[in-house]
Amino acid sequence: MHLSAHGRFFGCTWIGSGKRMTFGKAGETALSQWMAENARVCWIEHDKPWTMESELISQLDLPLNLDQNRDNAFYDRLKELRAQARGRARELPISA
């Protein structure tokens, strides 16, 4: 999976101890910009919010959420893209 911003592509890489993956500074900046323009967040207060998760995932179209979301039309493709990104990142040196 690559993050595209203005025709540039940013691949994933491992950082620090090699347990965390990132798109690098330029990629993370592009992702933050995309999220600011496209992602929407809302919330409600609830004593036990984890009890609502399955119901919300089943009722809403949340294509980037793989957990409990196998029925989403994008699930298989996103899972494949994430696996490819991790595979490519494993071939790269760990960044500081």
Secondary structure, DSSP 8 states (H G I E B T S, - for coil): -EEEETTEEEE-EEETTTTEEE-HHHHHHHHHHHHHHH--------SSGGGTHHHHHHHS--TT--TT-TTSTTHHHHHHHHHHHHHHHHTS--B-
